[in-house]
């Protein structure tokens, strides 16, 4: 899945496909990203069941336990 998502990004960024194909690829990539997110959330729930202390919110996390995009980029 990740390999296909990377391939889609490269194709779109290269700018060598038309608008219709770019939109179709974008939609495919968005669906793959959604599926990955669902799988990640399911895996996290399984891990939380086994080791709930691994996912304690950090002081700089927002209310739902996820960092906002700005703080993620600021750390890099």
Buried (B, 14 or more C-beta within 10 A) or exposed (E): EEEEBEEBEEBBEEEEEEEEEBEEBEEEBEEBBEEEEEEEEEEEEEEEEEEEEEEEEEEEEEEEEEBEEEEEEEEE
